[in-house]
Amino acid sequence: MNTKELIKANNDKRKLLTKETQKYYEDMLIYIRLSYDKSEHETEEILTEMLDHLLEAQEDGKTAVDVFGENPKQYADDIIGELPKIVTKKRIKYMGMGILYFLAALAILSALFNVVEHYLLDLNELTYKIYLGTQIANLMIAIPIAFLQLIVILHYLRWETFKNINKVLAFFIYWIFGLTSIGLFFVIIYFMPSFGPLIEWNVWFNLIIGVVLYVLARSVKSFI
């Protein structure tokens, strides 16, 4: 089976687990899948094998603890250590796809916000002037920051997987991180000096560019 088929089969078979066993397994599944530098296909294969073991054990009246022990994090770490890393070529494709998706989202959201402000709030014009050098510099800084923030999120999600963190506290942490991230981008834009050629820009250009970038990202994804 290919990776998509393995994931679908896993989703279907997990429904056969008891509530307690499902929680135990899904914590391990999330933790292992968030190991972003590992081969996705081999990761899904080992997760499927683990699920099959659990289903067989469940039929024999055994629990997840009986199969994998009382320290699921340690067991998951051992498995992650054995998984092969993503090959460099595929890693480059993933990075390219991520950049394209990020730029597509940025362009489309920018267009939508401008359209809403123009037609509903009457706050700006659809055509405006921009400094090309400034816009390029903003993007060159925003892309690595976005990747760094993504890595931080992945590490945090892995950290909290086996911990019973209060939902209110978790929401507060996400809220603070989200607010800080957005604030950081605004600070960069605010303090970036104006330079480069001044050109006239239309908000619909953003939408067109965003759609094109999204299609390109989907194309890259199909080759991974």
RADAUR-V864157 format. One record per residue. N is the residue number from 1. RES is the residue in three letters. SS is DSSP state (H for helix, E for strand, - for the rest). PHI is phi in radians with two decimals (999 if undefined). D_CENTER is the distance of its C-alpha to the mean C-alpha in Angstrom with 1 decimal. Layout:
[[N,RES,SS,PHI,D_CENTER] [N,RES,SS,PHI,D_CENTER]]
This chain:
[[1,MET,-,999,24.1] [2,ASN,-,-1.42,21.1] [3,THR,H,-1.07,17.5] [4,LYS,H,-1.08,17.0] [5,GLU,H,-1.17,20.4] [6,LEU,H,-1.10,19.7] [7,ILE,H,-1.12,16.7] [8,LYS,H,-1.11,19.0] [9,ALA,H,-1.10,21.9] [10,ASN,H,-1.09,20.1] [11,ASN,H,-1.04,19.1] [12,ASP,H,-1.25,22.8] [13,LYS,H,-1.27,24.4] [14,ARG,H,-1.07,22.6] [15,LYS,-,-1.15,24.6] [16,LEU,-,-1.46,27.7] [17,LEU,-,-1.35,27.0] [18,THR,-,-1.21,28.7] [19,LYS,H,-1.02,26.8] [20,GLU,H,-1.17,27.2] [21,THR,H,-1.17,26.3] [22,GLN,H,-1.09,23.2] [23,LYS,H,-1.08,21.9] [24,TYR,H,-1.04,22.8] [25,TYR,H,-1.19,21.1] [26,GLU,H,-1.17,17.9] [27,ASP,H,-1.09,17.5] [28,MET,H,-1.16,18.0] [29,LEU,H,-1.05,15.7] [30,ILE,H,-1.08,12.7] [31,TYR,H,-1.07,13.9] [32,ILE,H,-1.25,14.5] [33,ARG,H,-1.12,11.4] [34,LEU,-,-1.35,9.4] [35,SER,-,-1.39,11.9] [36,TYR,-,-1.18,9.8] [37,ASP,-,-1.68,13.2] [38,LYS,E,-1.79,14.9] [39,SER,-,-1.09,16.1] [40,GLU,H,-1.13,14.1] [41,HIS,H,-1.15,17.5] [42,GLU,H,-1.11,19.4] [43,THR,H,-1.08,16.9] [44,GLU,H,-1.18,17.3] [45,GLU,H,-1.12,21.0] [46,ILE,H,-1.21,21.5] [47,LEU,H,-1.13,19.7] [48,THR,H,-1.17,22.0] [49,GLU,H,-1.07,25.0] [50,MET,H,-1.07,24.2] [51,LEU,H,-1.13,24.1] [52,ASP,H,-1.09,27.3] [53,HIS,H,-1.07,29.0] [54,LEU,H,-1.14,28.1] [55,LEU,H,-1.13,29.5] [56,GLU,H,-1.15,32.7] [57,ALA,H,-1.14,33.1] [58,GLN,H,-1.08,32.7] [59,GLU,H,-1.14,35.5] [60,ASP,-,-1.57,37.6] [61,GLY,-,1.45,37.1] [62,LYS,-,-1.68,34.8] [63,THR,-,-1.78,31.8] [64,ALA,H,-1.10,28.4] [65,VAL,H,-1.12,30.0] [66,ASP,H,-1.10,32.9] [67,VAL,H,-1.49,30.7] [68,PHE,H,-1.91,28.1] [69,GLY,-,1.64,29.9] [70,GLU,-,-1.55,29.4] [71,ASN,-,-2.13,26.8] [72,PRO,H,-1.08,23.7] [73,LYS,H,-1.12,21.6] [74,GLN,H,-1.12,24.2] [75,TYR,H,-1.10,24.3] [76,ALA,H,-1.12,20.6] [77,ASP,H,-1.08,20.9] [78,ASP,H,-1.10,23.9] [79,ILE,H,-1.15,22.0] [80,ILE,H,-1.02,19.1] [81,GLY,H,-1.11,22.0] [82,GLU,H,-1.58,23.5] [83,LEU,-,-1.29,20.5] [84,PRO,-,-1.25,20.7] [85,LYS,E,-1.37,18.3] [86,ILE,-,-1.12,16.6] [87,VAL,-,-1.15,19.4] [88,THR,H,-0.98,19.4] [89,LYS,H,-1.07,19.7] [90,LYS,H,-1.22,16.6] [91,ARG,H,-1.10,14.6] [92,ILE,H,-1.09,15.9] [93,LYS,H,-1.10,15.0] [94,TYR,H,-1.08,11.3] [95,MET,H,-1.12,11.6] [96,GLY,H,-1.08,13.7] [97,MET,H,-1.09,11.6] [98,GLY,H,-1.09,8.7] [99,ILE,H,-1.11,11.7] [100,LEU,H,-1.11,13.2] [101,TYR,H,-1.10,10.5] [102,PHE,H,-1.09,10.4] [103,LEU,H,-1.17,14.1] [104,ALA,H,-1.10,14.6] [105,ALA,H,-1.10,12.9] [106,LEU,H,-1.08,15.0] [107,ALA,H,-1.18,18.1] [108,ILE,H,-1.17,18.0] [109,LEU,H,-1.12,17.5] [110,SER,H,-1.05,20.2] [111,ALA,H,-1.12,22.5] [112,LEU,H,-1.12,22.1] [113,PHE,H,-1.09,22.8] [114,ASN,H,-1.15,25.8] [115,VAL,H,-1.15,27.1] [116,VAL,H,-1.09,27.0] [117,GLU,H,-1.09,28.7] [118,HIS,H,-1.31,31.3] [119,TYR,H,-1.49,32.3] [120,LEU,-,-1.74,31.8] [121,LEU,-,-1.90,32.4] [122,ASP,-,0.93,34.5] [123,LEU,-,-1.80,32.9] [124,ASN,-,-2.62,32.5] [125,GLU,-,-1.76,33.5] [126,LEU,-,-1.32,31.5] [127,THR,E,-1.98,32.9] [128,TYR,E,-2.61,32.6] [129,LYS,E,-1.83,33.0] [130,ILE,E,-2.33,30.4] [131,TYR,E,-1.59,30.9] [132,LEU,H,-1.05,29.2] [133,GLY,H,-1.07,29.0] [134,THR,H,-1.10,27.4] [135,GLN,H,-1.11,24.7] [136,ILE,H,-1.14,23.9] [137,ALA,H,-1.10,24.0] [138,ASN,H,-1.02,21.6] [139,LEU,H,-1.16,19.0] [140,MET,H,-1.10,19.8] [141,ILE,H,-1.48,19.2] [142,ALA,H,-1.17,16.1] [143,ILE,H,-1.09,14.0] [144,PRO,H,-1.12,14.5] [145,ILE,H,-1.12,14.1] [146,ALA,H,-1.10,10.7] [147,PHE,H,-1.13,9.7] [148,LEU,H,-1.08,11.7] [149,GLN,H,-1.12,10.2] [150,LEU,H,-1.11,6.6] [151,ILE,H,-1.10,8.9] [152,VAL,H,-1.06,10.9] [153,ILE,H,-1.08,8.5] [154,LEU,H,-1.08,7.8] [155,HIS,H,-1.14,11.6] [156,TYR,H,-1.16,12.5] [157,LEU,H,-1.08,10.9] [158,ARG,H,-1.16,12.9] [159,TRP,H,-1.09,15.8] [160,GLU,H,-1.52,16.2] [161,THR,-,-0.97,15.9] [162,PHE,-,-1.70,19.7] [163,LYS,-,-1.98,20.9] [164,ASN,-,-1.54,22.4] [165,ILE,-,-1.46,21.2] [166,ASN,-,-0.98,22.8] [167,LYS,H,-1.08,20.7] [168,VAL,H,-1.15,22.3] [169,LEU,H,-1.13,21.5] [170,ALA,H,-1.07,17.8] [171,PHE,H,-1.08,17.8] [172,PHE,H,-1.11,19.7] [173,ILE,H,-1.11,17.4] [174,TYR,H,-1.09,14.3] [175,TRP,H,-1.12,16.9] [176,ILE,H,-1.10,18.2] [177,PHE,H,-1.12,15.0] [178,GLY,H,-1.10,14.0] [179,LEU,H,-1.12,17.6] [180,THR,H,-1.13,17.8] [181,SER,H,-1.10,14.9] [182,ILE,H,-1.11,16.5] [183,GLY,H,-1.07,19.9] [184,LEU,H,-1.11,19.1] [185,PHE,H,-1.13,18.4] [186,PHE,H,-1.14,21.6] [187,VAL,H,-1.10,23.5] [188,ILE,H,-1.06,22.7] [189,ILE,H,-1.11,23.8] [190,TYR,H,-1.17,26.8] [191,PHE,H,-1.62,28.2] [192,MET,-,-1.23,27.5] [193,PRO,-,-1.21,31.1] [194,SER,-,-1.46,32.1] [195,PHE,-,-2.71,33.0] [196,GLY,-,1.57,33.2] [197,PRO,-,-1.13,34.8] [198,LEU,E,-1.60,34.8] [199,ILE,E,-2.18,33.9] [200,GLU,E,-1.52,34.0] [201,TRP,E,-2.27,30.7] [202,ASN,E,-1.97,30.1] [203,VAL,H,-1.03,27.1] [204,TRP,H,-1.21,27.1] [205,PHE,H,-1.07,26.3] [206,ASN,H,-1.05,22.9] [207,LEU,H,-1.12,22.3] [208,ILE,H,-1.10,23.7] [209,ILE,H,-1.08,21.7] [210,GLY,H,-1.06,18.5] [211,VAL,H,-1.13,19.5] [212,VAL,H,-1.08,20.6] [213,LEU,H,-1.12,17.4] [214,TYR,H,-1.11,15.4] [215,VAL,H,-1.09,18.1] [216,LEU,H,-1.11,17.9] [217,ALA,H,-1.08,14.1] [218,ARG,H,-1.10,15.0] [219,SER,H,-1.16,18.0] [220,VAL,H,-1.09,16.2] [221,LYS,H,-1.05,13.9] [222,SER,H,-1.19,17.3] [223,PHE,-,-1.68,18.7] [224,ILE,-,-1.44,16.2]]
